[in-house]
Amino acid sequence: MAAVILDDRRHPQSVVGGGEAPPIPVDLHPNDPRVRSLCDILSRAPTTELERALSSCGITPVPELVEAVLCLSYSSPASAVQFFRWSGLSLKHSPRSWNLMVDILGRNALFDAMWDAIRSMKQEGGVLSTATFASAFGSYCSAGKIKEAIMTFDVMDRYGVAKDVVAVNSLLSAICRQDGHATDAADFYDRVKTSVPPDADTFAILFEGWEKESNTTRAKTTFGEMVIRIGWDAFLSTLVRANQIQEALKFLKVMKTNNCLPGLKFFSNALDILVKHNNSEHALTLWDVMVTDSGLVPDSPMFNAMISLLCNNQNIDQAFRFLDEMPFYGAFPDATTYNSVFECLVRNKRAGEAEKFFREMLKNEQPPSPSNCAAAIRMFFNQFDPVTALEVWSYVMEDLAPPQGSECANLVLLGLGEFERLSDVTRYAEEMLDMGIELQPTVIEKLRNSFQKAGRLDSYDRIMRRISRY
């Protein structure tokens, strides 16, 4: 649940204590007939008849079903409580069900009932967590009760839940979510920072609060403390991991003004994160900051990461630019580099460029991978270029072991068959069989149709006799 609370900083409405109801459990659809039936009972049955109606509906409650119904019951807290009690007679509620119940009560400003539920969770044992109190923080702050939210934090440990940095960040986020309360968040932070050391998330939340209120003076103070406590790299990496790239770039500009840009380690880590997010636009911006503004020299793995990312986003022209720039930085392309570009050219059916690039790969002794060879053969045949397809096959025959060339071989035969080059089919098939390559049954069947259509079944029978010998 701690990870959920960390997400709360960036997407405060997506967890308990925010605005909209939490999502339905992934293994239940909101239109599940059991969910619809139970929600219909909760909305229609009179309060005095609700438990009887639930007991006679014939639906056996299970944890996922209870969670789904509670997710849809935020506008009916009284009915939700009765449903929760009724279902609790036949099952042990999951921690998420308990947290949903606490959240429903808190969002409806039923704070006494919310605390009754929290005390019941303590007695239940094993269900209270930081998520429970994050819900309470959010509910109090949404109601404008900042002091009560802080008092809730103060008593967490009495309920067996640690007052750690995750809890601190959850409360700070809940406070800063409300307009005009960044100072309250900062005051709370000042009170607890000696007992609960802040992390990069803590400062990111405070910065967002000051930015929201356009308080540059306090932002600068927080900024200075952040640099002293955790340093640049940790903070900036947190922003990048949270996909707050614009925020990270903003701080990089401030650092540039003060001649204190981070080193290659940060940029390398940040680039890895952006590659995982498939974010080529921001990766290019970050690269420019690193190379142009910082004067750092990227290495071959960083170039490979950028080229692969650009190719995955179909930005082949930029990929070529990076490929051409590598030698100027003492970085030289390897098989990984070339195969990323070649794969992109093949995938985008850029046959002319792929042909030239294939030859350049062989010239530079950076051979294409077996999978790229197979894809290239298929693409060249589809683009009406059997000559280059057979060039790729010639490389496969010379440099790859038969098992690696099996897929390529079968694609060659299919391609030649589609071009009605049946004499070549016969010749290549015999060579492949001599190499110990197994022809796929589906390929053999398609070739039979081609030979039959051309009235040359004798050639097909000749191939089949050769197959029977192996």
Salt bridges, closest charged atoms under 4 A:
ASP8 OD1 - ARG177 NH2 3.05
ASP32 OD1 - ARG34 NE 3.25
ASP40 OD1 - ARG44 NE 2.42
GLU49 OE1 - ARG52 NE 2.89
GLU67 OE1 - ARG96 NH1 3.62
ASP103 OD2 - ARG107 NE 2.87
ASP116 OD1 - ARG119 NH2 2.90
GLU124 OE2 - LYS92 NZ 2.92
ASP154 OD1 - ARG191 NH2 3.22
ASP157 OD2 - LYS163 NZ 3.80
ASP179 OD1 - LYS212 NZ 3.11
ASP184 OD2 - HIS181 ND1 2.60
ASP190 OD1 - LYS193 NZ 3.43
ASP201 OD1 - ARG9 NE 2.78
GLU208 OE2 - ARG9 NH1 3.90
GLU208 OE2 - ARG10 NH1 1.96
GLU211 OE2 - LYS250 NZ 2.40
GLU225 OE2 - LYS193 NZ 3.41
GLU225 OE2 - ARG229 NE 3.01
GLU247 OE2 - LYS250 NZ 3.35
ASP293 OD1 - LYS256 NZ 3.34
ASP317 OD1 - ARG350 NH2 3.59
GLU325 OE2 - ARG321 NH1 2.86
GLU343 OE2 - ARG347 NH1 3.80
GLU353 OE1 - ARG350 NE 2.62
GLU355 OE2 - ARG359 NH2 2.74
GLU391 OE2 - ARG359 NH2 2.51
GLU407 OE2 - ARG378 NH2 3.74
ASP424 OD2 - ARG421 NE 2.88
ASP424 OD1 - ARG427 NH2 3.40
GLU430 OE2 - ARG462 NE 2.67
GLU431 OE2 - ARG427 NH1 3.74
ASP434 OD1 - ARG466 NH2 2.41
